[in-house]
Amino acid sequence: MLERELFPIGISQMSLMNRILRELKAAMCMTIRAGTKVEIIGYVDEDDLITKLRYYLSNPEEADQIAATARLRCLNHHTWSKKLAELFEQLDWELLKNRSWSKS
C-alpha cells in the first residue's frame, strides 16, 4: 500500500534506489565547471581520490578558487528562499484548494 502511494507509476523502491545510486556514482566521477572555473572535482576510485587530494593540498590557491566558485554557486542557486520559490512555482494550487487536509 505505502509503495503504491509513494511510487504511483510502479517503480519499486529497490529499483529506484539502485537508479539513484548509479546516478550518484556517475556524478562522483565528473568534474563540474562554471564557464572556465571548476566547481566540483570528482573521482573514479580511492587511488584517484588520494591523487587529487595530494594535488590540491600542494596547490592551495587552486583549491581555494574551486571552493570560492562552488560557494558562489550555492549562494546563487541553492538557498532556502530559492528552493521554496521553485517549489511554489511547481505546485498545482487549484488541486490543493480542493484537497481535504483532515487525517480521516
N, C-alpha and C positions, 0 to 999 in steps of 0.2 A: 504494500500500500504506500509506504513512505517513498520507496524508489519511484513509483509511478508519479507521485506528486512532485518529486524533485526533478525527474527526468521524463517529462511527458512525451518526448519523441522516441523513447525506447532505448536510450543508451544506458547500459548498465553502469553501475558505479565503478566497477573494476576497469572496464574498457575506457571510461572517461579518465580515471586516474592514470592508466597507462599512457594515454594520449598526452595528458598534461606533463607527465614525467619525461616523455620523449621530447616534447617541445622545450622543456626546461633544459634538458641535456644539450640539445642542439643550440639553444641560446647561450649556454655557458661557453661554447666554443667560439662565439662571434666576438669580433671587436666592433664596437658601435661608435660611429663618428657623427659629429655635428658639423657638417661642412668639412673643413680640413682638420678640425680638432677632434681628438679621441675623447670619448666619454666613458667607455667601459672596455676593459680588457678581459677577454675570455680566455679559457684554457682548455686543452683537449684531455689531458690526463695529469696525474700527480707530478710527473717529471717536467711537463710543460709549465705547470703552476710554479714549481720551485725555480725553474729557469727565469720565469717572468718576475717572480718576487725578488730574486737576486738582482736582476737588471734594474728594477725600479728602486730598490734600496740603494743601489750605487748611482742612480740618476734621480735624486730627489726633486730637482727642478721640473723634470718631465712628469714625475708622479704628481707633483703639486698642480701642474697645469691640467692634467686629466681630472684630478679631484675638483678643481675650480670649475671646469666645464660641466662635469656631472652635477655639481651643486647648483649651477645656474639652471640646468635642465629641470632639476627638482623644484626649484623656486618658481620657475616659469610655467611648469606644466603639472606638477603633482602636489599641489596644496589642497587642503581640505575644501577650501572655498571653490576651487576649480573643479574638483571631483564631484562635489554636491551640485554645482551648476550643471555639469554633464548629466548627472543622474536625473535632475529635474527636467532637463530638456527631453529625456527619453521616456519619461512617464506618460502614460496614457491617462490624462486627467478625466476624460469622460468615463472611462472604465472605472476609475476609482470613485467617482461620485456615486455610482450605483452599488458600490460594494458594501456589504453588511460587515461591520467590524466586531460583532459580538462573537463570543467564543463558542456558542452553541451550534 
